[in-house]
Amino acid sequence: MSELFQKFCKSHIVFSSFTILVVGLNTLARFPIRIINAVTLEAENAFTVHVSWIRAIIEPFVGFQLFLLRAREPLEEYIALWVWLFLLLGIVLLIKLRMQFLKYWFLSVPAVVGLAYFFIMWMVFWPLPSNTIVNNSQNTVLFNTHTHTHFSHDGLITPAEQMAWHDRNGFDALFLTEHNHNSKTLELVQLQQRGEIPHHPHIISAIEFSGSNHMVLLGLTDSLITFGKKDALIIKETHRQGGLIGLAHWFDGRNNSLDHYVNLGVDGFEIANQNQIAYPMETHEKIVKMCADNQLFIIGGADYHGYGPACNTWNAMEISNWEQLTHVQKTHGIMDGLIYGNNRVLFYSDRNLFVEENVWFRPPKSLLNYFRGLNGFQIFSWIGWCLLFGLLNIKWNMVWFMRWIPILTGIAILIQGRVLLSKSVGVIQYNDILFEYGNLFTLHGLGLMGSGIVFYLILKRFSRLFR
């Protein structure tokens, strides 16, 4: 077996080079994936990261996509990645076909666009086996202070799907922060109190208020609609209900100063939101100091809308006998912990968090960082699959690629569009993103299918040009 492997490596220089690069990166420049404290930026040793055996087996097919989902700006980096891939395709065609490469490169555009569209749809809407947090602490409760269902204008998933996502990602509780209203959330809380929906994860009523800066209104007990209201009025009403106000992702917009919101009466600030810790470092330190000087809490919001399986941000708090507490006691336990500053913000760290760089240079660096964080089973999976495909000696057929990929990806995108449109029917008064994406996917799917048919007709009419 070892002799066969050695012969294969000698005859497949690309495979050999790839194996040396991956093993070398992972050995000499390893970046272990850790759960860190988003305030101190130190490792939280009571928490580890779980990589499922399914993920390890299919690592080459899902790993880098999931790594991109955790990027600070995943969509921008994803677009840059496909520009790189299209340029690399052009270089390969130039080497193989010389001056004839241009017609193939130009006509490959629908196929490349179709693949890019399909993979991002796959990353967002399919339950890929993402890495998850493991809570090794006995009394630590993990909760989320910022999340949305399809009862927000930009949410993609149902409350049941939202609960399932939180369960998979290790959460014990969540504040459900629909945009500017909490009527549906209060209904869910009541259903959970009566035992008509699962008790785990625990749901607490909240709102994301679209004020001068977005704010999460935590622990609301009464119905509240905040559309078009002034900051001061909403802060006063939240406090009247016994709730707390956290300023959401201030570091991303900075409409007013931190002092402005402290003087208004907010109770805390997000230090992390989705895939971002407050940056640059001066901003991070400024938020931490402001909260320390004014006895304000620091929170992290996953701000999950339904885009993909990955989670980067958790809140951790010590609460004894969590499972034995009543619904009201669980809510009070978390609210009291926030008031007394007992919260810690956890963050999934798999790359340098504070490096500013041009988005067009990120894809190759992200690829290197991805391989630096893999464990031995994941590396073995990469090598094994590459070896298998090499032994099968699968040939690349450019004409087949240009003819069928637009049609096949177009069909898949069209189906997803129809699924989103069907999901939008019952929530049209709350949600517009499902209807918008549903129409967009439907039109783009039809367009890709049409481009594949056009290429088929071109190939049939001018077949001699593609021999």
C-alpha positions in Angstrom: 0.0 0.0 0.0 2.8 2.4 0.9 4.6 1.6 -2.4 1.4 2.4 -4.3 1.1 5.7 -2.5 4.7 6.6 -3.2 4.3 5.8 -6.9 1.1 7.8 -7.1 2.8 10.8 -5.4 5.7 10.7 -7.9 3.3 10.6 -10.9 1.0 13.3 -9.5 3.1 16.3 -8.6 0.0 18.5 -7.8 -1.2 16.0 -5.3 2.2 15.7 -3.7 2.7 19.4 -3.5 -0.8 19.9 -2.0 -0.2 17.2 0.7 3.2 18.8 1.6 1.6 22.2 1.8 -1.4 21.2 4.0 0.7 19.0 6.4 3.4 21.6 6.6 1.0 24.5 7.3 -0.9 22.4 10.0 2.4 21.3 11.6 4.6 24.4 11.4 2.0 27.2 11.5 -1.0 25.7 13.3 -3.7 28.0 14.5 -5.8 25.9 16.9 -9.5 26.7 16.9 -10.5 28.0 20.4 -13.3 29.6 22.3 -12.1 32.9 23.6 -13.4 35.7 25.9 -14.4 38.5 23.6 -13.4 41.1 26.2 -10.0 39.8 27.4 -9.3 37.9 24.1 -7.9 35.1 26.3 -8.9 31.4 25.8 -11.9 30.1 27.8 -10.6 26.7 28.8 -14.0 25.4 30.0 -15.3 25.4 26.4 -14.0 23.4 23.5 -15.0 22.9 19.9 -16.6 19.8 18.6 -16.0 18.5 15.0 -18.5 15.8 14.1 -17.4 12.6 12.3 -19.7 13.5 9.4 -18.0 16.8 9.0 -14.6 15.1 9.1 -15.6 12.6 6.4 -16.9 15.2 4.0 -14.5 17.9 4.9 -13.3 18.8 1.4 -16.9 19.4 0.3 -18.0 21.6 3.2 -15.1 22.7 5.2 -13.9 25.8 3.4 -17.5 27.0 2.8 -18.2 26.8 6.5 -14.9 28.6 7.2 -16.0 31.4 4.9 -19.4 31.7 6.7 -17.5 32.7 9.8 -15.6 35.5 8.0 -16.0 39.1 9.2 -17.6 40.0 5.8 -18.6 36.6 4.4 -20.5 37.8 1.3 -17.8 40.2 0.2 -15.1 37.6 0.7 -17.2 34.9 -1.2 -17.6 37.2 -4.2 -13.8 37.9 -4.2 -13.2 34.1 -4.0 -15.2 33.4 -7.1 -13.4 36.2 -9.0 -10.1 34.5 -8.1 -11.5 31.1 -9.3 -12.7 32.6 -12.6 -9.3 34.1 -13.2 -7.6 30.8 -12.3 -9.9 29.1 -14.8 -8.8 31.5 -17.5 -5.1 30.8 -16.7 -5.6 27.0 -16.9 -7.5 27.4 -20.2 -4.8 29.6 -21.6 -2.1 27.1 -20.7 -4.1 24.2 -22.2 -5.7 25.8 -25.3 -3.4 28.8 -26.0 -5.1 31.4 -28.1 -8.4 29.4 -28.3 -8.9 29.8 -24.5 -10.9 33.1 -24.9 -14.1 31.6 -26.4 -14.2 28.8 -23.7 -13.5 31.3 -20.9 -16.2 33.7 -22.1 -18.8 31.0 -22.6 -18.0 29.5 -19.1 -19.4 32.6 -17.4 -22.9 31.2 -16.9 -21.5 27.9 -15.5 -19.2 29.8 -13.1 -22.0 32.1 -12.0 -24.3 29.1 -11.5 -21.8 27.3 -9.3 -21.2 30.4 -7.2 -24.9 30.9 -6.8 -25.5 27.3 -6.0 -22.8 27.0 -3.4 -23.9 30.1 -1.5 -27.4 28.8 -1.5 -26.1 25.5 -0.2 -24.1 27.2 2.5 -27.1 29.3 3.7 -30.1 27.0 3.4 -28.7 23.4 3.9 -27.9 22.0 7.3 -24.2 21.5 6.8 -22.3 19.9 9.8 -20.7 23.0 11.3 -18.3 22.9 14.3 -20.1 23.6 17.6 -19.2 24.7 21.1 -18.9 22.1 23.9 -19.8 23.4 27.4 -17.6 21.5 29.9 -18.7 23.7 32.8 -21.3 22.3 35.3 -23.3 25.5 36.1 -22.6 27.7 33.1 -25.6 28.7 31.0 -25.1 29.8 27.4 -27.6 32.3 25.9 -28.1 34.6 23.0 -29.2 38.2 23.2 -29.9 38.9 19.6 -31.8 36.8 17.0 -34.7 36.9 14.5 -37.3 34.7 12.9 -39.5 35.2 9.9 -41.6 37.6 12.0 -38.9 40.1 11.4 -38.7 41.7 8.0 -35.3 40.2 7.3 -35.6 36.8 9.0 -35.5 33.6 7.0 -36.6 30.9 9.4 -39.5 29.9 11.6 -39.4 30.1 15.5 -39.1 26.2 15.5 -36.1 26.4 13.2 -34.6 29.1 15.3 -34.9 27.0 18.4 -33.4 24.0 16.6 -30.4 26.2 15.5 -29.8 27.4 19.1 -30.1 23.9 20.4 -27.5 22.6 17.9 -25.1 25.4 18.8 -25.2 24.8 22.5 -27.5 27.5 23.7 -29.6 27.1 26.8 -31.7 30.3 26.3 -32.3 33.1 23.8 -33.8 36.6 23.8 -35.9 36.6 20.6 -35.4 40.2 19.3 -37.8 40.7 16.4 -37.6 44.1 14.7 -39.7 46.7 16.5 -42.4 44.4 17.9 -42.7 41.5 20.3 -46.3 40.3 19.9 -45.4 36.9 18.4 -42.5 36.5 20.9 -44.9 36.9 23.8 -47.1 34.2 22.3 -44.1 31.8 22.1 -43.2 32.6 25.7 -46.7 31.8 26.9 -46.8 28.6 24.8 -43.5 27.5 26.4 -44.7 28.4 29.9 -47.8 26.1 29.3 -45.6 23.3 28.0 -47.0 23.4 24.5 -43.6 23.8 22.8 -40.3 22.4 24.0 -38.8 24.0 27.1 -35.3 24.0 25.7 -33.9 26.4 24.7 -35.6 28.9 27.0 -37.2 31.9 25.2 -37.2 35.4 26.7 -39.2 38.3 25.1 -37.2 41.1 23.6 -37.1 43.5 20.6 -34.5 45.0 18.3 -35.4 48.6 18.2 -34.4 50.6 15.1 -33.5 53.8 16.9 -30.7 56.2 16.2 -28.6 53.1 16.7 -30.1 49.6 16.9 -30.8 48.6 20.5 -31.9 45.2 21.9 -34.6 45.6 24.5 -34.2 42.6 26.8 -36.7 41.0 29.1 -39.9 42.8 28.1 -43.1 41.6 29.8 -45.7 43.6 27.8 -46.5 44.1 24.2 -44.6 46.9 22.6 -44.4 48.4 19.1 -41.3 50.7 18.6 -41.7 51.8 14.9 -40.8 55.4 14.5 -40.4 56.1 18.3 -37.8 58.2 19.9 -34.9 56.6 21.8 -35.7 58.3 25.1 -39.3 57.1 25.0 -38.4 53.5 24.3 -35.7 53.4 26.9 -38.1 54.7 29.5 -40.8 52.2 28.6 -38.3 49.3 28.6 -37.1 50.2 32.1 -40.8 50.6 33.2 -41.3 46.9 32.2 -38.2 45.9 34.1 -36.2 45.4 30.9 -32.6 46.2 30.0 -31.3 48.0 26.9 -28.1 46.9 25.1 -26.7 48.9 22.2 -26.3 46.7 19.2 -23.2 46.6 17.0 -22.4 50.3 17.7 -18.9 49.6 16.3 -20.4 49.0 12.9 -22.3 52.2 12.5 -21.3 54.7 15.2 -24.2 57.2 14.6 -23.6 58.8 18.0 -20.9 58.7 20.7 -20.8 56.1 23.4 -21.3 58.9 26.0 -24.5 59.9 24.2 -26.1 56.5 24.8 -24.8 56.2 28.3 -26.5 59.6 29.1 -29.7 58.3 27.4 -29.8 55.4 29.9 -28.7 52.3 28.0 -27.6 49.5 30.3 -24.9 47.9 28.2 -23.2 47.4 24.8 -22.5 44.6 22.4 -18.8 43.8 22.1 -19.4 41.2 19.4 -22.1 40.7 16.8 -22.4 37.8 14.4 -18.8 37.2 13.2 -17.4 40.4 14.4 -15.7 41.5 17.6 -15.6 45.3 18.0 -12.7 46.6 15.9 -10.2 48.2 15.4 -8.6 47.5 18.8 -9.0 51.1 19.9 -12.8 50.7 19.5 -12.8 47.5 21.4 -10.9 49.0 24.3 -13.1 52.1 24.3 -16.3 50.0 24.7 -14.8 47.9 27.4 -13.6 51.0 29.3 -16.9 52.7 29.0 -18.8 49.7 30.4 -16.3 49.3 33.3 -16.4 53.0 34.2 -20.3 53.1 34.2 -21.1 49.7 35.6 -22.7 48.6 32.3 -23.0 45.0 31.0 -21.2 43.7 28.0 -23.0 41.3 25.7 -22.5 39.4 22.4 -25.2 38.9 19.9 -25.3 36.1 17.4 -27.8 38.2 15.5 -28.9 35.1 13.7 -31.4 35.6 10.8 -31.2 32.1 9.3 -28.0 32.4 7.2 -26.2 29.1 7.5 -25.5 26.7 10.4 -22.5 28.4 12.0 -22.4 30.4 15.2 -19.6 32.6 16.4 -20.9 34.3 19.6 -22.3 33.2 22.9 -23.0 34.7 26.3 -22.1 32.7 29.4 -23.4 33.0 32.9 -23.2 31.0 36.1 -26.7 29.9 37.2 -27.0 26.9 39.5 -29.7 24.2 39.0 -30.8 25.7 35.7 -32.9 22.7 34.7 -34.8 22.7 37.9 -35.8 26.3 37.6 -39.3 27.5 36.5 -39.7 29.5 33.3 -39.9 32.8 35.3 -37.0 31.9 37.5 -34.8 31.2 34.4 -35.7 34.6 33.0 -35.0 36.4 36.3 -31.7 34.5 36.7 -30.4 35.8 33.4 -31.7 39.3 33.8 -30.3 39.6 37.3 -26.9 38.3 36.1 -26.9 41.0 33.4 -27.7 43.7 36.0 -24.8 42.6 38.3 -22.4 42.2 35.4 -22.0 38.4 35.7 -22.0 37.8 31.9 -19.0 36.7 29.8 -19.0 36.9 26.0 -17.5 34.0 24.2 -16.3 34.0 20.6 -15.2 31.3 18.2 -11.6 32.1 17.1 -10.2 30.4 14.0 -8.2 33.4 12.5 -6.7 36.7 13.4 -9.5 39.0 14.5 -8.0 42.4 14.1 -6.2 42.4 10.8 -7.5 45.0 8.3 -6.8 44.0 4.7 -8.3 44.5 1.2 -11.1 42.1 0.5 -9.6 41.0 -2.8 -6.6 39.6 -1.1 -8.5 37.7 1.6 -9.4 34.4 -0.3 -5.9 33.0 -0.6 -5.1 34.0 3.0 -8.4 32.5 4.2 -7.6 29.2 2.4 -4.2 29.0 4.2 -5.9 29.9 7.6 -8.5 27.2 7.0 -5.9 24.5 6.6 -4.0 25.8 9.6 -6.9 25.0 11.9 -7.8 21.5 10.8 -7.4 18.4 13.0 -5.7 15.2 11.9 -8.9 13.5 10.8 -9.9 16.5 8.6 -6.4 16.5 6.9 -6.6 12.8 6.4 -10.0 13.3 4.7 -8.6 15.8 2.3 -5.7 13.6 1.4 -7.9 10.5 1.1 -10.5 12.2 -1.2 -7.7 13.7 -3.4 -6.1 10.3 -3.6 -9.4 8.6 -4.6 -10.2 11.1 -7.3 -6.6 10.8 -8.6 -6.9 7.0 -8.8 -10.3 7.2 -10.5 -8.6 9.5 -13.1 -11.7 11.6 -13.7 -11.3 13.8 -16.8 -12.5 17.3 -16.9 -14.9 17.9 -19.8 -15.1 21.7 -20.4 -17.9 21.4 -22.9 -20.0 19.3 -20.5 -19.3 21.9 -17.8 -20.5 24.8 -19.9 -23.6 23.0 -21.2 -25.0 21.3 -18.1 -23.8 23.2 -15.0 -26.0 26.3 -15.8 -29.0 24.1 -16.3 -28.5 21.9 -13.2 -27.7 24.8 -10.9 -30.5 26.8 -12.4 -33.0 24.0 -11.6 -31.7 23.8 -8.0 -31.9 27.6 -7.5 -35.4 27.7 -9.1 -36.6 25.0 -6.6 -35.2 27.0 -3.7 -36.9 30.1 -4.9 -40.3 28.3 -4.9 -39.6 27.0 -1.4 -38.9 30.5 -0.1 -42.0 31.9 -1.8 -44.2 29.2 -0.2 -42.6 30.1 3.2 -43.5 33.8 2.7 -47.2 33.2 2.3 -48.1 33.1 6.0 -45.9 35.9 7.2 -46.2 38.5 4.4 -47.4 41.1 6.8 -44.2 40.8 8.9 -41.6 39.7 6.4 -40.4 40.9 3.0 -37.0 39.1 2.5 -38.6 35.7 1.9 -40.7 37.1 -0.9 -37.8 39.1 -2.3 -35.4 36.2 -2.3 -38.0 33.8 -3.6 -38.6 36.0 -6.7 -34.9 36.6 -7.1 -34.0 33.0 -7.0 -36.8 32.1 -9.3 -35.7 34.6 -11.9 -32.0 33.8 -11.6 -32.7 30.1 -11.8 -34.7 30.5 -15.0 -32.0 32.8 -16.4 -29.3 30.2 -15.7 -31.4 27.4 -17.3 -31.9 29.7 -20.3 -28.2 30.4 -20.7 -27.5 26.6 -20.6 -30.0 26.1 -23.4 -28.5 28.9 -25.4 -25.1 27.4 -25.0 -26.4 24.0 -26.1 -27.8 25.6 -29.3 -24.5 27.4 -29.9 -22.6 24.2 -29.5 -25.0 22.4 -31.9 -24.8 25.1 -34.5 -21.0 25.7 -34.3 -19.8 22.3 -33.1 -16.6 22.4 -35.1 -15.4 25.4 -33.0 -15.4 23.3 -29.8 -13.6 20.2 -30.9 
